[in-house]
């Protein structure tokens, strides 16, 4: 004969709450990881063409010495 355990409503709610917390923790962890990866990819990307053109314009000008 097998013994059947009576599970209370509170125990069942606690079990579902613990599952919810685990899922939420996994979601938060994955969100944080994806955010870090995306930020690193975006920050390490090549320079925009406008930035390169502006740098060329400023280096082409004449240099002047200003004394105070």
Secondary structure by P-SEA (a helix, b strand, c coil): cbbbbbccaaaaaaaaaaaaaaaaaaaaaaaaaaaaaaaaaaaaccccaaaaaaaaaaaabbbbbbcc
